[in-house]
Every structure is written in structure tokens, then in C-alpha cells.
Amino acid sequence: STDTAQWSYPRMLSQACRSGFQPVHQHLLPWVQSTTLSRFHRVQPSAIRHVRSWSNIPFITVPLSRAHGKSFAHRSELKHAKRIVVKLGSAVVTRGDECGLALGRLASIVEQVSVLQNQGREMMLVTSGAVAFGKQRLRHEILLSQSVRQALHSGQNQLKEMAIPVLEARACAAAGQSGLMALYEAMFTQYSICAAQILVTNLDFHDEQKRRNLNGTLHELLRMNIVPIVNTNDAVVPPAEPNSDLQGVISVKDNDSLAARLAVEMKTDLLIVLSDVEGLFDSPPGSDDAKLIDIFYPGDQQSVTFGTKSRVGMGGMEAKVKAALWALQGGTSVVIANGTHPKVSGHVITDIVEGKKVGTFFSEVKPAGPTVEQQGEMARSGGRALATLEPEQRAEIIHHLADLLTDQRDEILLANKKDLEEAEGRLAAPLLKRLSLSTSKLNSLAIGLRQIAASSQYSVGRVLRRTRVAKNLELEQVTVPIGVLLVIFESRPDCLPQVAALAIASGNGLLLKGGKEAAHSNRILHLLTQEALSIHGVKEAVQLVNTREEVEDLCRLDKMIDLIIPRGSSQLVRDIQKAAKGIPVMGHSEGICHMYVDSEASVDKVTRLVRDSKCEYPAACNALETLLIHRDLLRTPLFDQIIDMLRVEQVKIHAGPKFASYLTFSPSEVKSLRTEYGDLEMCIEVVDSVQDAIDHIHKYGSSHTDVIVTENEKTAEFFLQHVDSACVFWNASTRFSDGYRFGLGAEVGISTSRIHARGPVGLEGLLTTKWLLRGQDHVVSDFSEHGSLKFLHENLPVPQRNTN
């Protein structure tokens, strides 16, 4: 049928091209063009865009998934790029000895390009490497052409030292181009993708007819799902002349210029320029003060000092920036990134297209507010200023914030109502409960903040230890802030003032990243926090990240952030722990809390404790997930009461393997004993003894909170001492595992790690220490075997805190 032909012929044509055949039925070509457009772009031939002019030379383009003419404003939009040019610099494709290709990097790049091509994108490559490949081949040929007799006569050592003449670049290009293309073809074939070679010179862009021919060829290849591989024809091209750009038109004097020109000609959405540096720096890379520029805007050239070009390329970073800005002006987004770093080159292209913070992104749209890097710097300087305030001043800020929470209650609840309305139908009921604010919640927040203010009087600068090292040489260990905290939280806007108050009390700078579902609530709570900070001129110490930064990108800011504290789902915590390279993460990935009901448990206590631990707030990380029951309690009134209560509360029960073996008809057997349900679901399992319960907890628990219910004090103490969790309770609900309930005022999170802080982390957990040594011209040599001084190491009294 006609429909079958329209769908099958382009596939046959594409397969034929992969096999080396060319279509011979010229009268079918217009039909092939139209059906191929329908195959790959799902549009009718009549939908082809109107002719567009650039530098007074018109050319035809194919329709894309988005209107061209304006570059992407944000990195997050790059995932929508349909047509992409990837430029591979000489330093990327060549080996360190500049003779031959870096095959591993090249194979990785081809794989990434193939992945994107198979996603339905239109990929084009602008590649260097022909000269390097040719140099390798010609050197080999020269060595082989030496007389065997001469080689034997001169000896092996002299043969190694035989002089190889300087090879002319155009000859190397001629010898290497075919081999380079053969290598690309072999690599792309592994992914069932056909590639085609196009060699160009300046004339192909400046001569109107040649330019039209080039344009038509490229479009035809893209229509047939073929990857064009473009390179300058270095075998015939003359050396580049300085300042040879035409007015309004960029010349093809290096592959950076070629890639930019090609990107604009083809109305490309994205140009990725891979080099041997991470991107654009404000000063030459390697210099002490060099900082990577995340986003570069037209007009920022004055703030950049350019260094030298790469070891093998025709142009340097200045040429790349010039080409990038030219392409940006033509409507193509540009990213300059490192294609040689072994840890990132294997996914650099796909990371860029996914919108991750890689390299330097060129944008014409400046954000209304500061970048996250600038916010990090402001939080650092603001935090240091905060730490130098008197304790009473920090307490005053927190008291003022507590007052604002109650005084501005109506505005806060109105903003929260907007979040709830927008989240309705999108969030599950437990998450909606977390998102919701109320008058009682705000009153509780205010009470907690005043508790923090009271404890902040004795936080920063508290002396923990004093030692007289020697005469007139005294040492002190004092508490100091950690530095800059990044707190990432989901759904819970009440987390923002809690964490802010703890950061203020401990003198830490703070970056806050809240979930977009609480955007309105977070915005007003942050404004109130900054209003409170302003009374002592430290407004910038607490920053709310409002830009489109992905969490993974924030976790890479290791030079700005000292500690990451995630508050949210176990998946969020795991993702952050995985993404954070070089930054400590404090928190817990799961809250698998257990309650062990001993054979000597009180009937009246058990049901109250189980109900409160599981049913009061099942989405909380300190909610009960697994109930361990001593086997002697099976088929007893106590057991029946527990089951009846859970049924009334509509808790879905999953049976552990041992529990299921005792029952003829059991609930669904649990898939895993290491499950955090976060809802009205729980697992019940049978154990033989308190030691069996402890072993189960250590094997399947998450070291969060575990409880024993018993009237036997000896058994309880055994459990308390032997369970290795952050919180271990006797006859108390798991829900007491909370900073506010512990009297800490609030918490930044609950930590299950064994380093620095554990359990609910309040003010003390946000402090570290430093050592202060006060001497009088003391030198270590005076304490040597024949020196005049001796170490005393006397403990001195520590100033006592006023607890009134």
C-alpha cells in the first residue's frame, strides 16, 4: 500500500546507504525527500519553514521540533535540543604525543553521539585529527622505507635515533583523512548508524552556489538519519590569515570557526565545543585565582583574561569564545566543555544535553538574581560575619524571626494555600500533609525557635578544653561553625525557619534548596528570615536557591559547600550521597524503625505504642516499619489486640517468613525485610528471643530508631546497650526521635552515620572545633633533648556555662 511504501522506503534507503549503495532512481528523489521528512519529523512537506537569510545569502532549512532563531535561555532547556553539532578539538582526538588518535576517547564520543542520534536527534560532528593520524602513518612509512641494509649496518640503537624529517601539515592531512573517516565509520557501524564525510574550505561558505550545495547535502544526510562528519580540507586549504573575518560573517580558519558557521547555517539548536579545559575561566586555567565561568553572557569578554592556545589546536580559548558568541547571535546555544578528562569524558556530551552543569554555557539571558555560585560566596561571607556577632545578637535575630512567624501568619498561610492548590492531585496524601502549614504549626515553630535562641548563647566560641602546654604557652579548643551548609528538603516548608534558626545560632552560612511544590511558602519564609537577619546587617548569610539548579549540580560545588544535609525521601538522600563528590553528607538514606514486643510486655502499653509509632504520622522517617513479636505471644490476647487495632487503623500487614510459617492463612509475605513503607503498611515478624530481635535489627535495620517494649528492666537494658542504632528506646514511641521533642528546639535532620553527629542533629551538630595556641616567642627546638624547656601538659579549668 501507499502508506507501507511511505514508511518502508526511507528505511530501505537508509540501509542501502549503510551498505555503500546510492539511490539510482532520480525520478523518485522528490518523493523520497518528502516521505523521509514525514518519517523523521512527523510533518508534511508543505510544512517546511520559509527561506531564512543570513548575511544576505538565503538557504533552506528543515522543520525542527522548536522554532529556531532564539537560543535557549537556561541549561535545563538543552534537553529539548533537536539538532546538535559536536566539535572535537585537536587536543580531544589526538594522543598526548600528538602522533595518532586517542582511540578510547574517540570511541566514547561516538557512543554518546550514537545514543543521542538513536533518541531521534540530528547529530553532526566537526572533527580534527586528520593531521595527527596522517603524521602517524607517514612516520611509519618513512621508517619502513629505510634500506634494510642501512638499518642492519647502523645497529639497532642508531636505528631508533634515526632522524625523521619535519612533515608538512597538508601532506599529513591528505594521508590521514581516509583513515580517520574509516575509523569513524567502523565505530558508528557498531551502533547501526551510517556516517558520511564532508570536507570544506572557506570557499564553500563564501561562494553562494557552493554554499547552497553544501547546505543541500547536509540536509539530505540528516533527512536520511545519517551523521555528517565535517572537517576542513586541510590537504588543500591555505594557512589562516590573521583578521580575515568578513564583516558579519565568521571565516573558516579553524574548526571552532567552522563549527560555529556550520551551526548557524544549519539552524542548529546546540553547539558543543569539546576541548582540553573544563570551559571558560576568568583567567588562564592553572593560575591561582582562575574560576570556571558557569554561564557566559555577551559583553563579558572584558572580565576574562585569555591564555595561550592548546598544544595542538589552531585557535585558543579566545577563538572559541569568539566563535561561540557568533553562533549565539545566530540563534544557537553553545557549551564549551572538557572532552579529555577521563572521569567525565565518557558522559560529557549526554550530560550537557541533559542540562547538567558541565563546562561553560553561553546565554543571552541574564538571570534576574545571582547565580548559585554567587549565592554560595554570599553565604560564605555572610556566615563569617554572623559568626563574629555577639551571642546575644544571634539570639535576637532568632527571636525576631519567631515573632515574624506569628505576626505574618496570614501572609504565610495564604502562600501555603497556593502551594496546596497547585499540588492537589499531584502529591500523595502524606506529602500533602507535610506541605500543609497551620496556625498551630507556626506557633510550635515559634516556640522551637525561641528554644534555639536560648541555647545559642553558649554555642560559637565555647571553650571545650584548656591545656598549659608549657610555661606561658596555653592551648584552647573552642567551638566554631562548620562553614556553609547546603540543606535540600522536600515538601516541608516548616523546615526552612527551623534550619535557618539553627544555622544562625551556630554562625553558619546557609544555602537552602526547597522542593518546587512549596515554592510560594518557601519564598515568603525566606524573606522573613532575611528580614530578621537584617537587624544586624547579615541578610546574605541565608540564601534560597531559586535558579533552575539541579540537585546533582549543587552537589558538585565542593569549593563553596562544607556540608550537605538532605531532608526528604530515602531516594533523595541516596541520590545526594551518590552525587556528592568531596562534600560530606549528613543524614540517613532510610528510616527502617523496629519495635520489639518482648514476652514480658504490658498489654496496655503495646497497643498504644504501636498505634502512635505507626499510625500517627506514617510518612515520617521515625515511623514504625517492622514489628518484632516474641513467639510466645502468638495466639495470645495481646497479639489479638495488636492485630485488631491495626485493622481498625487500616494498616496493611505484610508477614515476615517466620510469621508466615506459623499461619495457615497469612497476609501477603513481605518481599523484603529491609523496606521503608512510609504509609499505613508494616511488616510483622516473629523472633525467638531478645538476642534474636537484636540480630534481626542489625541485619535489616537502618540504624535510625529501634524500641523494646517490656516490663523486664534487665532485658530492656540488654537491648539498650546492644542495639547499635542512633536512637534506642524502652517503652516509648519511635516518634520521639525528633529534635524538638528532644529539647533541641529543632533539627536539621537525623543522622545515622557514626561520624561527627548521630540521631536528631541540633545546634551542637552544626559546630566543629579549632585550636587556639597563645605563646611568647616559643619554638619547638627549645623542647628538644638538649633544650631549655619541658612540656607540662597541665589541664586547666574550663569556663563554666551559665545555665540560668
DAFEN-V645430 format. One record per residue. N is the residue number from 0. RES is the residue in one letter. BURIAL is # if it has 24 or more other ideal C-beta (glycine too) atoms within 12 Angstrom, else .. Layout:
[[N	RES	BURIAL] [N	RES	BURIAL]]
This chain:
[[0	S	.] [1	T	.] [2	D	.] [3	T	.] [4	A	.] [5	Q	.] [6	W	.] [7	S	.] [8	Y	#] [9	P	#] [10	R	.] [11	M	#] [12	L	#] [13	S	#] [14	Q	.] [15	A	.] [16	C	#] [17	R	#] [18	S	.] [19	G	.] [20	F	.] [21	Q	.] [22	P	.] [23	V	.] [24	H	.] [25	Q	.] [26	H	.] [27	L	.] [28	L	.] [29	P	.] [30	W	.] [31	V	#] [32	Q	#] [33	S	#] [34	T	#] [35	T	#] [36	L	#] [37	S	#] [38	R	#] [39	F	#] [40	H	#] [41	R	.] [42	V	.] [43	Q	.] [44	P	.] [45	S	.] [46	A	.] [47	I	.] [48	R	.] [49	H	.] [50	V	.] [51	R	#] [52	S	.] [53	W	#] [54	S	.] [55	N	.] [56	I	#] [57	P	.] [58	F	#] [59	I	#] [60	T	#] [61	V	#] [62	P	#] [63	L	#] [64	S	.] [65	R	.] [66	A	.] [67	H	#] [68	G	.] [69	K	.] [70	S	#] [71	F	#] [72	A	.] [73	H	#] [74	R	#] [75	S	.] [76	E	.] [77	L	#] [78	K	#] [79	H	#] [80	A	#] [81	K	#] [82	R	#] [83	I	#] [84	V	#] [85	V	#] [86	K	#] [87	L	#] [88	G	#] [89	S	#] [90	A	#] [91	V	#] [92	V	#] [93	T	#] [94	R	#] [95	G	.] [96	D	.] [97	E	#] [98	C	#] [99	G	#] [100	L	#] [101	A	#] [102	L	.] [103	G	.] [104	R	#] [105	L	#] [106	A	.] [107	S	#] [108	I	#] [109	V	#] [110	E	#] [111	Q	#] [112	V	#] [113	S	#] [114	V	#] [115	L	#] [116	Q	#] [117	N	.] [118	Q	.] [119	G	.] [120	R	#] [121	E	#] [122	M	#] [123	M	#] [124	L	#] [125	V	#] [126	T	#] [127	S	#] [128	G	#] [129	A	#] [130	V	#] [131	A	#] [132	F	#] [133	G	#] [134	K	#] [135	Q	#] [136	R	#] [137	L	#] [138	R	#] [139	H	.] [140	E	.] [141	I	.] [142	L	.] [143	L	.] [144	S	.] [145	Q	.] [146	S	.] [147	V	.] [148	R	.] [149	Q	.] [150	A	.] [151	L	.] [152	H	.] [153	S	.] [154	G	.] [155	Q	.] [156	N	.] [157	Q	.] [158	L	.] [159	K	.] [160	E	.] [161	M	.] [162	A	.] [163	I	.] [164	P	.] [165	V	.] [166	L	#] [167	E	.] [168	A	#] [169	R	.] [170	A	#] [171	C	#] [172	A	#] [173	A	#] [174	A	#] [175	G	#] [176	Q	#] [177	S	.] [178	G	#] [179	L	#] [180	M	#] [181	A	.] [182	L	#] [183	Y	#] [184	E	#] [185	A	.] [186	M	#] [187	F	#] [188	T	.] [189	Q	.] [190	Y	#] [191	S	.] [192	I	#] [193	C	#] [194	A	#] [195	A	#] [196	Q	#] [197	I	#] [198	L	#] [199	V	#] [200	T	#] [201	N	#] [202	L	.] [203	D	#] [204	F	#] [205	H	.] [206	D	.] [207	E	.] [208	Q	.] [209	K	.] [210	R	#] [211	R	.] [212	N	.] [213	L	#] [214	N	#] [215	G	.] [216	T	#] [217	L	#] [218	H	#] [219	E	#] [220	L	#] [221	L	#] [222	R	#] [223	M	#] [224	N	#] [225	I	#] [226	V	#] [227	P	#] [228	I	#] [229	V	#] [230	N	#] [231	T	#] [232	N	#] [233	D	#] [234	A	.] [235	V	.] [236	V	#] [237	P	.] [238	P	.] [239	A	#] [240	E	.] [241	P	.] [242	N	.] [243	S	.] [244	D	#] [245	L	.] [246	Q	.] [247	G	.] [248	V	#] [249	I	#] [250	S	#] [251	V	#] [252	K	#] [253	D	#] [254	N	#] [255	D	#] [256	S	#] [257	L	#] [258	A	#] [259	A	#] [260	R	#] [261	L	#] [262	A	#] [263	V	#] [264	E	#] [265	M	#] [266	K	#] [267	T	#] [268	D	#] [269	L	#] [270	L	#] [271	I	#] [272	V	#] [273	L	#] [274	S	#] [275	D	#] [276	V	#] [277	E	#] [278	G	#] [279	L	#] [280	F	#] [281	D	#] [282	S	.] [283	P	.] [284	P	#] [285	G	.] [286	S	.] [287	D	.] [288	D	.] [289	A	.] [290	K	#] [291	L	#] [292	I	#] [293	D	#] [294	I	#] [295	F	#] [296	Y	#] [297	P	.] [298	G	.] [299	D	.] [300	Q	.] [301	Q	.] [302	S	.] [303	V	#] [304	T	.] [305	F	#] [306	G	.] [307	T	.] [308	K	.] [309	S	#] [310	R	.] [311	V	#] [312	G	#] [313	M	#] [314	G	#] [315	G	#] [316	M	#] [317	E	#] [318	A	#] [319	K	#] [320	V	#] [321	K	#] [322	A	#] [323	A	#] [324	L	#] [325	W	#] [326	A	#] [327	L	#] [328	Q	#] [329	G	#] [330	G	#] [331	T	#] [332	S	#] [333	V	#] [334	V	#] [335	I	#] [336	A	#] [337	N	#] [338	G	#] [339	T	#] [340	H	#] [341	P	.] [342	K	.] [343	V	#] [344	S	#] [345	G	.] [346	H	#] [347	V	#] [348	I	#] [349	T	#] [350	D	#] [351	I	#] [352	V	#] [353	E	#] [354	G	#] [355	K	#] [356	K	#] [357	V	#] [358	G	#] [359	T	#] [360	F	#] [361	F	#] [362	S	#] [363	E	#] [364	V	.] [365	K	.] [366	P	#] [367	A	.] [368	G	.] [369	P	.] [370	T	#] [371	V	#] [372	E	#] [373	Q	#] [374	Q	#] [375	G	#] [376	E	#] [377	M	#] [378	A	#] [379	R	#] [380	S	#] [381	G	#] [382	G	#] [383	R	.] [384	A	#] [385	L	#] [386	A	#] [387	T	.] [388	L	#] [389	E	.] [390	P	#] [391	E	.] [392	Q	#] [393	R	#] [394	A	#] [395	E	#] [396	I	#] [397	I	#] [398	H	#] [399	H	#] [400	L	#] [401	A	#] [402	D	#] [403	L	#] [404	L	#] [405	T	#] [406	D	.] [407	Q	#] [408	R	#] [409	D	.] [410	E	#] [411	I	#] [412	L	#] [413	L	.] [414	A	#] [415	N	#] [416	K	.] [417	K	#] [418	D	#] [419	L	#] [420	E	.] [421	E	.] [422	A	#] [423	E	.] [424	G	.] [425	R	.] [426	L	#] [427	A	.] [428	A	.] [429	P	#] [430	L	#] [431	L	#] [432	K	#] [433	R	#] [434	L	#] [435	S	#] [436	L	#] [437	S	.] [438	T	.] [439	S	.] [440	K	#] [441	L	#] [442	N	.] [443	S	#] [444	L	#] [445	A	#] [446	I	#] [447	G	#] [448	L	#] [449	R	#] [450	Q	#] [451	I	#] [452	A	#] [453	A	#] [454	S	#] [455	S	#] [456	Q	#] [457	Y	#] [458	S	#] [459	V	#] [460	G	#] [461	R	#] [462	V	#] [463	L	#] [464	R	#] [465	R	#] [466	T	#] [467	R	.] [468	V	#] [469	A	#] [470	K	.] [471	N	.] [472	L	#] [473	E	#] [474	L	#] [475	E	#] [476	Q	.] [477	V	#] [478	T	#] [479	V	#] [480	P	#] [481	I	#] [482	G	#] [483	V	#] [484	L	#] [485	L	#] [486	V	#] [487	I	#] [488	F	#] [489	E	#] [490	S	#] [491	R	#] [492	P	#] [493	D	#] [494	C	#] [495	L	#] [496	P	#] [497	Q	#] [498	V	#] [499	A	#] [500	A	#] [501	L	#] [502	A	#] [503	I	#] [504	A	#] [505	S	#] [506	G	#] [507	N	#] [508	G	#] [509	L	#] [510	L	#] [511	L	#] [512	K	#] [513	G	#] [514	G	#] [515	K	#] [516	E	#] [517	A	#] [518	A	#] [519	H	#] [520	S	#] [521	N	#] [522	R	#] [523	I	#] [524	L	#] [525	H	#] [526	L	#] [527	L	#] [528	T	#] [529	Q	#] [530	E	#] [531	A	#] [532	L	#] [533	S	.] [534	I	.] [535	H	#] [536	G	.] [537	V	#] [538	K	#] [539	E	#] [540	A	#] [541	V	#] [542	Q	#] [543	L	#] [544	V	#] [545	N	#] [546	T	#] [547	R	#] [548	E	#] [549	E	#] [550	V	#] [551	E	#] [552	D	#] [553	L	#] [554	C	#] [555	R	#] [556	L	#] [557	D	.] [558	K	.] [559	M	#] [560	I	#] [561	D	#] [562	L	#] [563	I	#] [564	I	#] [565	P	#] [566	R	#] [567	G	#] [568	S	#] [569	S	#] [570	Q	.] [571	L	#] [572	V	#] [573	R	.] [574	D	#] [575	I	#] [576	Q	#] [577	K	.] [578	A	#] [579	A	#] [580	K	.] [581	G	.] [582	I	#] [583	P	#] [584	V	#] [585	M	#] [586	G	#] [587	H	#] [588	S	#] [589	E	#] [590	G	#] [591	I	#] [592	C	#] [593	H	#] [594	M	#] [595	Y	#] [596	V	#] [597	D	#] [598	S	#] [599	E	#] [600	A	#] [601	S	.] [602	V	.] [603	D	.] [604	K	#] [605	V	#] [606	T	#] [607	R	#] [608	L	#] [609	V	#] [610	R	#] [611	D	#] [612	S	#] [613	K	#] [614	C	#] [615	E	#] [616	Y	#] [617	P	#] [618	A	#] [619	A	#] [620	C	#] [621	N	#] [622	A	#] [623	L	#] [624	E	#] [625	T	#] [626	L	#] [627	L	#] [628	I	#] [629	H	#] [630	R	#] [631	D	.] [632	L	#] [633	L	#] [634	R	.] [635	T	.] [636	P	.] [637	L	#] [638	F	#] [639	D	.] [640	Q	#] [641	I	#] [642	I	#] [643	D	.] [644	M	#] [645	L	#] [646	R	.] [647	V	.] [648	E	#] [649	Q	.] [650	V	#] [651	K	.] [652	I	#] [653	H	#] [654	A	#] [655	G	#] [656	P	.] [657	K	#] [658	F	#] [659	A	.] [660	S	.] [661	Y	.] [662	L	.] [663	T	.] [664	F	.] [665	S	.] [666	P	.] [667	S	.] [668	E	.] [669	V	#] [670	K	.] [671	S	.] [672	L	#] [673	R	#] [674	T	#] [675	E	#] [676	Y	#] [677	G	#] [678	D	#] [679	L	#] [680	E	#] [681	M	#] [682	C	#] [683	I	#] [684	E	#] [685	V	#] [686	V	#] [687	D	.] [688	S	.] [689	V	#] [690	Q	.] [691	D	#] [692	A	#] [693	I	#] [694	D	.] [695	H	#] [696	I	#] [697	H	.] [698	K	.] [699	Y	#] [700	G	#] [701	S	#] [702	S	#] [703	H	#] [704	T	#] [705	D	#] [706	V	#] [707	I	#] [708	V	#] [709	T	#] [710	E	.] [711	N	.] [712	E	.] [713	K	.] [714	T	#] [715	A	#] [716	E	.] [717	F	.] [718	F	#] [719	L	#] [720	Q	.] [721	H	.] [722	V	#] [723	D	.] [724	S	#] [725	A	#] [726	C	#] [727	V	#] [728	F	#] [729	W	#] [730	N	#] [731	A	#] [732	S	#] [733	T	#] [734	R	#] [735	F	#] [736	S	#] [737	D	#] [738	G	#] [739	Y	#] [740	R	#] [741	F	#] [742	G	.] [743	L	#] [744	G	#] [745	A	#] [746	E	#] [747	V	#] [748	G	#] [749	I	#] [750	S	#] [751	T	#] [752	S	#] [753	R	.] [754	I	.] [755	H	.] [756	A	#] [757	R	#] [758	G	#] [759	P	#] [760	V	#] [761	G	#] [762	L	#] [763	E	#] [764	G	#] [765	L	#] [766	L	#] [767	T	#] [768	T	.] [769	K	.] [770	W	.] [771	L	.] [772	L	.] [773	R	.] [774	G	.] [775	Q	.] [776	D	.] [777	H	.] [778	V	.] [779	V	.] [780	S	.] [781	D	.] [782	F	.] [783	S	.] [784	E	.] [785	H	.] [786	G	.] [787	S	.] [788	L	.] [789	K	.] [790	F	.] [791	L	.] [792	H	.] [793	E	.] [794	N	.] [795	L	.] [796	P	.] [797	V	.] [798	P	.] [799	Q	.] [800	R	.] [801	N	.] [802	T	.] [803	N	.]]
